[in-house]
Amino acid sequence: MWYGKLRALRLLALLGAFCFVAGASLPGLTLVNRYSPLNKERSPRQATEYIILHTTEGPGKGSLDKLRKYGEAHYLVDTDGTVYRIIDRKRIAMHAGRSMWQGRANLDAVSVGIEIVGYHDRPITAAQKTALKELLRQLQSVYKLPDSRVLPHSMVAYGRPNRWHPKPHRGRKRCAMYLGRESLRAEIGLHEKPSFDPDVRAGRLVVADAALERVLYGPDPAASKSRTSSVAVDTNDSAVIRAGRSAWDIAREQYNAAGTIYRFPDGTTRKGSEIRDWGSLPAGTRVTIANRDSEREGGSDRVQEIGKDGKNAWEIAAGAYNDADTIYFLLDGRVRKGNELSRDNLDTLPAGTRMLVGYLDGGFLSRARSAYDAVGPRWNLATTFYRFPDGAIVSGSEIDESKLPNRTMVFVPR
């Protein structure tokens, strides 16, 4: 009898694995293939150490279209519980962006990303909980991951230094912050979670969002029936600039984007990309972020320009402006790291000087050294940049590796 039961359990396990791979439905899980056109271009992951949970911050259809277009998730869990496959779970999806956990950066290379249609500060549906619980069960079984390795994006995302936060900091996003709550995690089958931020404790990062930190690591107010009181997040006209609430607090790294609109108390409006003097924004200015659900993950990792993104190097890179991982593309054609330039040089860099903040120099390419040789599976991601011998700078998502000229330089996020 015991042999028969063992055989039945093995058959059930095999059936579950087959359904997971082939796309059939299991109780609590309906899988639908909606693979990104970029799926086959993405390199296989060499290891899987985490599962990162995200919230779309927008409705399902637009979110699915955007995630497919840019290959920014492995799965999307819709409000009705349908789970869409977007990037093959064995390949790299560009979902975590600038991320760090326990000193390990760029978690895209070692994680599966799951997007959940919804918002960081609102409950998810019962159907989503059921589907997410089963999806996590299967993925954790495949990759042998404990519950403590299933993390909300807000827990691992970090920001580069900027005019408001001069050091690398936690708080770049509030994405999926509710999924740091023990009560909600228990509903999706997760019974362990980190009790503190290891990178803040080690001094690698500083806290830039105290309210988010309380949500992720503070006491879980599961007994409270008031959703508003259960999350220590400012909801009092939170889109308005006032004392103690800056443009960054409201829009985060979208503060200077063309799609972020500032309406001043006198009724005039300006785009974030048109504002230069961030210190003079008057109290009462209302900030509107257009199409937040269309914001690309990693979109803040881009080439910036003195005179356009800030008046000088300090305004763009703050305390990192003279670091080894701040790259300057000088107007005379030279490429220099922040620690290779004197303070006088840095303070007088002219308008038009381009910069990458928080980037590593992957060196020169040649016939004997390919882009993959230089930076591995990140060679064709949008956040990898190539500087051609003629001075042009191109994203990794736009290059043809077979046509890269000799002496091309490559740079990847730190």
C-alpha positions as CSV (number, residue, x, y, z in Angstrom):
1,M,0.0,0.0,0.0
2,W,2.8,2.5,0.9
3,Y,4.4,1.8,-2.5
4,G,1.2,2.6,-4.3
5,K,0.9,5.9,-2.4
6,L,4.5,6.8,-3.1
7,R,4.0,6.1,-6.8
8,A,0.9,8.3,-6.8
9,L,2.7,11.1,-5.2
10,R,5.5,10.9,-7.7
11,L,3.0,10.9,-10.6
12,L,1.4,14.0,-9.1
13,A,4.7,15.8,-8.8
14,L,5.6,14.9,-12.4
15,L,2.2,16.1,-13.6
16,G,2.6,19.4,-11.7
17,A,6.1,19.9,-13.3
18,F,4.7,19.1,-16.7
19,C,1.8,21.6,-16.3
20,F,4.2,24.2,-15.1
21,V,6.4,23.9,-18.1
22,A,3.7,23.2,-20.7
23,G,1.3,25.8,-19.6
24,A,-1.7,23.7,-18.6
25,S,-3.9,24.7,-15.7
26,L,-3.6,23.3,-12.1
27,P,-6.0,24.1,-9.2
28,G,-5.4,27.8,-8.4
29,L,-3.1,28.5,-11.4
30,T,-4.0,29.3,-15.0
31,L,-0.9,29.9,-17.1
32,V,-1.1,31.8,-20.5
33,N,1.8,32.4,-22.7
34,R,2.3,36.0,-23.8
35,Y,6.0,35.9,-24.4
36,S,7.9,39.1,-25.1
37,P,9.4,39.6,-28.6
38,L,12.7,40.0,-26.6
39,N,12.4,36.6,-24.9
40,K,14.8,34.7,-27.3
41,E,17.3,37.5,-27.1
42,R,17.7,37.3,-23.4
43,S,20.6,35.3,-22.0
44,P,20.0,32.3,-19.7
45,R,20.4,33.0,-16.0
46,Q,23.4,31.2,-14.5
47,A,21.8,31.1,-11.1
48,T,18.5,31.8,-9.3
49,E,18.8,33.0,-5.8
50,Y,15.7,35.2,-5.3
51,I,12.1,35.8,-6.4
52,I,11.2,39.5,-6.6
53,L,7.6,40.6,-6.3
54,H,6.4,43.8,-8.0
55,T,3.2,45.8,-8.3
56,T,2.4,47.3,-11.7
57,E,1.1,50.6,-10.4
58,G,-1.4,50.6,-13.3
59,P,-4.2,48.5,-14.9
60,G,-3.6,45.1,-16.4
61,K,-3.8,45.6,-20.2
62,G,-1.4,48.5,-20.3
63,S,0.9,46.8,-17.9
64,L,1.0,43.6,-19.8
65,D,1.7,45.5,-23.1
66,K,4.6,47.4,-21.5
67,L,6.1,44.4,-19.7
68,R,6.0,42.4,-23.0
69,K,7.5,45.3,-25.0
70,Y,10.5,45.7,-22.8
71,G,10.8,42.1,-21.3
72,E,10.5,43.4,-17.8
73,A,9.1,40.3,-15.9
74,H,8.9,36.6,-16.1
75,Y,5.2,36.5,-15.0
76,L,2.3,38.8,-14.6
77,V,-0.6,37.9,-12.2
78,D,-3.8,39.6,-13.3
79,T,-6.7,40.6,-11.0
80,D,-8.7,37.5,-12.1
81,G,-5.8,35.2,-11.1
82,T,-4.6,34.6,-14.7
83,V,-0.8,34.3,-14.8
84,Y,0.9,35.4,-18.0
85,R,4.3,34.2,-19.0
86,I,6.4,37.0,-20.5
87,I,10.0,35.9,-20.3
88,D,11.0,32.3,-20.0
89,R,11.8,31.7,-16.3
90,K,15.3,30.4,-17.2
91,R,16.3,33.6,-18.9
92,I,17.1,37.1,-17.6
93,A,14.1,39.5,-17.3
94,M,14.9,43.2,-16.7
95,H,12.7,43.7,-13.7
96,A,14.7,44.7,-10.7
97,G,16.8,47.4,-12.2
98,R,19.3,49.0,-9.8
99,S,19.0,46.6,-6.9
100,M,21.0,45.2,-4.0
101,W,20.6,42.6,-1.3
102,Q,23.3,41.4,1.1
103,G,25.9,43.3,-0.9
104,R,24.9,41.6,-4.2
105,A,23.9,44.1,-6.8
106,N,22.0,43.7,-10.1
107,L,19.6,41.1,-9.0
108,D,18.1,40.7,-12.5
109,A,21.0,38.2,-13.1
110,V,20.0,35.9,-10.2
111,S,16.2,36.3,-9.8
112,V,12.7,35.6,-11.1
113,G,10.4,38.6,-11.4
114,I,6.7,38.4,-10.7
115,E,4.5,41.5,-11.5
116,I,1.1,41.7,-9.7
117,V,-1.5,44.0,-11.3
118,G,-2.3,46.5,-8.6
119,Y,-0.7,49.2,-6.4
120,H,1.9,49.2,-3.7
121,D,-0.5,50.5,-1.0
122,R,-3.7,48.6,-1.9
123,P,-4.8,45.0,-1.2
124,I,-4.6,42.4,-4.0
125,T,-7.6,40.3,-5.0
126,A,-8.4,36.9,-3.6
127,A,-7.9,35.4,-7.0
128,Q,-4.4,36.9,-7.1
129,K,-3.6,35.5,-3.7
130,T,-4.6,32.0,-4.8
131,A,-2.6,32.2,-8.0
132,L,0.4,33.8,-6.5
133,K,0.5,31.2,-3.7
134,E,0.6,28.3,-6.2
135,L,3.1,30.1,-8.5
136,L,5.4,30.7,-5.6
137,R,5.0,27.1,-4.4
138,Q,6.1,25.8,-7.8
139,L,9.0,28.2,-8.3
140,Q,10.3,27.8,-4.8
141,S,10.2,24.0,-5.3
142,V,12.1,24.3,-8.7
143,Y,14.8,26.6,-7.4
144,K,14.9,25.4,-3.7
145,L,14.3,28.9,-2.4
146,P,13.2,29.5,1.2
147,D,10.5,32.1,2.0
148,S,13.1,34.6,3.1
149,R,14.4,34.7,-0.5
150,V,11.0,36.0,-1.8
151,L,11.3,39.8,-1.5
152,P,9.2,42.8,-2.6
153,H,10.9,45.0,-5.1
154,S,10.9,48.0,-2.6
155,M,13.1,45.9,-0.3
156,V,15.9,45.4,-2.8
157,A,15.7,48.5,-5.1
158,Y,18.1,51.3,-4.3
159,G,18.9,54.7,-5.7
160,R,22.0,56.4,-6.9
161,P,23.1,59.7,-5.2
162,N,21.1,62.7,-6.2
163,R,20.6,66.3,-5.2
164,W,18.3,65.2,-2.3
165,H,20.2,62.1,-1.1
166,P,24.0,62.5,-1.5
167,K,24.6,58.8,-0.8
168,P,23.3,55.5,-2.4
169,H,20.0,54.9,-0.6
170,R,17.1,52.6,0.0
171,G,13.8,54.0,-1.0
172,R,14.0,54.3,-4.7
173,K,10.6,52.6,-5.1
174,R,7.7,51.6,-2.9
175,C,6.8,48.8,-5.4
176,A,5.0,45.9,-3.7
177,M,5.7,47.2,-0.2
178,Y,2.5,45.6,1.1
179,L,4.0,42.3,0.3
180,G,6.6,42.9,3.0
181,R,3.8,42.6,5.6
182,E,3.8,39.3,7.5
183,S,0.0,39.0,7.4
184,L,-0.3,39.3,3.6
185,R,2.8,37.1,3.1
186,A,1.1,34.4,5.1
187,E,-1.9,34.5,2.8
188,I,0.3,33.6,-0.2
189,G,2.2,30.9,1.7
190,L,5.2,32.8,2.9
191,H,6.0,32.4,6.6
192,E,9.5,33.9,6.9
193,K,10.9,37.3,5.9
194,P,13.9,39.4,6.6
195,S,13.7,41.4,9.9
196,F,16.1,44.2,8.8
197,D,17.8,45.6,5.8
198,P,21.3,44.0,5.6
199,D,22.7,46.7,3.3
200,V,21.7,49.6,5.5
201,R,23.0,47.8,8.6
202,A,26.3,47.2,6.8
203,G,26.5,50.9,5.8
204,R,26.4,50.2,2.0
205,L,23.1,52.2,1.8
206,V,21.3,54.8,3.8
207,V,17.5,55.0,4.5
208,A,15.8,57.6,2.3
209,D,12.2,56.6,3.0
210,A,11.6,56.1,6.7
211,A,7.9,55.4,6.1
212,L,8.7,52.5,3.7
213,E,11.2,51.1,6.2
214,R,8.5,51.0,8.9
215,V,6.2,49.2,6.5
216,L,8.8,46.6,5.6
217,Y,10.4,45.9,8.9
218,G,8.1,47.4,11.6
219,P,5.3,45.7,13.5
220,D,2.6,44.2,11.3
221,P,-0.7,45.9,12.3
222,A,-2.7,42.9,11.0
223,A,-5.2,43.3,13.9
224,S,-6.1,46.8,12.7
225,K,-9.1,47.0,10.4
226,S,-8.1,50.4,9.0
227,R,-5.9,50.1,6.0
228,T,-4.9,53.7,6.2
229,S,-3.7,53.4,9.8
230,S,-1.9,50.2,9.1
231,V,0.6,51.8,6.8
232,A,2.7,54.7,8.0
233,V,2.7,56.4,4.6
234,D,1.9,60.1,4.1
235,T,-1.5,60.3,2.3
236,N,-2.3,63.9,3.2
237,D,-2.3,65.6,-0.2
238,S,0.8,63.6,-0.9
239,A,1.3,65.0,-4.5
240,V,1.9,68.5,-3.2
241,I,5.3,69.9,-2.5
242,R,5.6,71.5,1.0
243,A,8.1,71.7,3.8
244,G,9.7,68.3,4.3
245,R,8.2,66.9,1.1
246,S,10.3,67.4,-2.1
247,A,9.8,66.6,-5.7
248,W,11.8,63.4,-5.1
249,D,9.6,62.3,-2.3
250,I,6.6,62.5,-4.6
251,A,8.0,61.4,-8.0
252,R,11.2,59.5,-7.0
253,E,13.5,59.1,-10.0
254,Q,10.8,60.4,-12.3
255,Y,11.1,63.9,-10.8
256,N,12.8,65.3,-13.9
257,A,11.0,63.3,-16.6
258,A,9.1,64.9,-19.4
259,G,6.0,63.0,-18.3
260,T,6.1,64.5,-14.8
261,I,4.1,67.8,-14.7
262,Y,4.5,70.5,-12.1
263,R,1.6,72.9,-11.5
264,F,2.7,75.9,-9.6
265,P,0.4,77.9,-7.2
266,D,-0.1,80.6,-9.8
267,G,-1.6,78.0,-12.2
268,T,1.4,77.8,-14.6
269,T,2.8,74.3,-15.5
270,R,6.2,72.9,-16.5
271,K,7.5,69.5,-17.4
272,G,10.1,67.9,-15.1
273,S,12.6,67.9,-18.0
274,E,12.2,71.7,-18.3
275,I,13.1,72.6,-14.6
276,R,16.6,73.5,-13.7
277,D,16.5,75.2,-10.3
278,W,15.0,72.5,-8.1
279,G,15.7,74.4,-4.9
280,S,13.2,77.2,-5.9
281,L,10.0,75.1,-6.3
282,P,7.4,76.9,-4.3
283,A,5.3,75.1,-1.6
284,G,1.9,74.2,-2.9
285,T,3.3,73.0,-6.3
286,R,1.3,69.9,-7.4
287,V,3.1,67.1,-9.1
288,T,1.4,64.8,-11.6
289,I,3.2,61.7,-12.9
290,A,1.7,60.8,-16.3
291,N,1.4,57.1,-17.1
292,R,3.3,55.8,-14.0
293,D,2.5,52.3,-15.3
294,S,4.5,53.0,-18.4
295,E,7.7,53.9,-16.5
296,R,10.5,51.5,-17.6
297,E,12.4,49.7,-14.9
298,G,16.0,50.9,-15.2
299,G,14.9,54.0,-17.0
300,S,16.8,56.1,-14.4
301,D,20.0,54.4,-15.4
302,R,20.8,56.6,-18.4
303,V,23.3,59.0,-19.8
304,Q,22.9,62.4,-18.2
305,E,24.2,65.8,-19.3
306,I,25.5,68.8,-17.5
307,G,23.4,71.8,-18.4
308,K,20.4,69.6,-19.1
309,D,20.0,67.3,-16.1
310,G,21.8,69.6,-13.6
311,K,23.8,72.8,-13.6
312,N,27.0,70.9,-12.6
313,A,28.3,67.5,-11.8
314,W,27.3,67.8,-8.1
315,E,23.7,68.5,-8.9
316,I,23.6,65.3,-11.0
317,A,25.7,62.9,-8.9
318,A,25.8,64.6,-5.5
319,G,28.3,62.9,-3.2
320,A,29.2,60.4,-5.9
321,Y,30.5,63.0,-8.3
322,N,34.1,62.2,-7.7
323,D,33.7,58.4,-7.3
324,A,35.3,55.8,-9.4
325,D,31.9,54.6,-10.6
326,T,30.9,58.0,-12.0
327,I,31.9,58.1,-15.6
328,Y,32.5,61.4,-17.5
329,F,32.5,61.7,-21.3
330,L,34.6,64.9,-21.8
331,L,34.0,67.2,-24.7
332,D,37.6,66.6,-25.9
333,G,36.8,62.9,-26.4
334,R,38.5,61.6,-23.3
335,V,36.6,59.3,-20.9
336,R,37.4,59.7,-17.2
337,K,36.2,58.4,-13.9
338,G,35.3,60.8,-11.1
339,N,38.4,59.9,-9.0
340,E,40.7,60.6,-12.0
341,L,39.6,64.3,-12.1
342,S,40.7,67.0,-9.7
343,R,38.0,68.9,-7.8
344,D,38.8,72.0,-9.9
345,N,38.2,70.0,-13.1
346,L,34.9,68.6,-11.7
347,D,33.6,72.0,-10.6
348,T,34.2,73.6,-14.0
349,L,33.0,70.9,-16.4
350,P,31.2,72.6,-19.2
351,A,27.6,72.2,-20.3
352,G,27.3,69.2,-22.7
353,T,29.6,66.9,-20.6
354,R,27.8,63.6,-20.4
355,M,27.8,61.3,-17.3
356,L,26.9,57.9,-16.1
357,V,26.4,57.6,-12.3
358,G,26.9,54.3,-10.6
359,Y,28.6,52.5,-13.5
360,L,31.5,50.2,-14.0
361,D,33.9,50.4,-16.9
362,G,34.0,47.1,-18.8
363,G,36.9,48.2,-20.9
364,F,37.5,48.1,-24.6
365,L,36.2,45.6,-27.1
366,S,38.2,44.0,-29.9
367,R,38.0,41.2,-32.3
368,A,39.4,39.0,-29.5
369,R,37.1,40.4,-26.8
370,S,33.4,40.5,-27.4
371,A,30.7,42.3,-25.5
372,Y,29.7,39.1,-23.8
373,D,33.4,38.5,-22.9
374,A,33.4,41.9,-21.3
375,V,30.2,42.1,-19.3
376,G,28.5,38.7,-19.6
377,P,24.8,38.2,-20.1
378,R,24.1,41.9,-19.5
379,W,25.7,42.8,-22.8
380,N,22.4,43.6,-24.6
381,L,20.3,45.1,-21.8
382,A,18.9,48.6,-22.1
383,T,20.9,49.8,-19.1
384,T,24.3,48.7,-20.6
385,F,25.9,51.5,-22.6
386,Y,28.5,51.4,-25.4
387,R,30.7,54.3,-26.3
388,F,31.9,54.1,-29.9
389,P,35.3,55.5,-31.0
390,D,33.4,58.4,-32.7
391,G,31.9,59.4,-29.4
392,A,28.4,58.1,-29.9
393,I,26.9,56.4,-26.8
394,V,24.3,53.7,-27.5
395,S,22.2,51.5,-25.2
396,G,22.8,47.7,-25.2
397,S,19.3,47.1,-26.4
398,E,20.1,48.9,-29.7
399,I,23.4,47.5,-30.7
400,D,24.4,44.7,-33.1
401,E,27.2,42.8,-31.4
402,S,28.7,41.6,-34.7
403,K,29.1,45.2,-35.9
404,L,30.7,46.8,-32.8
405,P,33.9,48.6,-33.9
406,N,37.3,48.0,-32.4
407,R,38.0,50.2,-29.3
408,T,34.3,50.4,-28.4
409,M,34.0,50.9,-24.6
410,V,31.3,49.2,-22.5
411,F,29.7,50.3,-19.2
412,V,27.3,48.4,-16.9
413,P,25.5,49.5,-13.7
414,R,27.4,48.8,-10.6
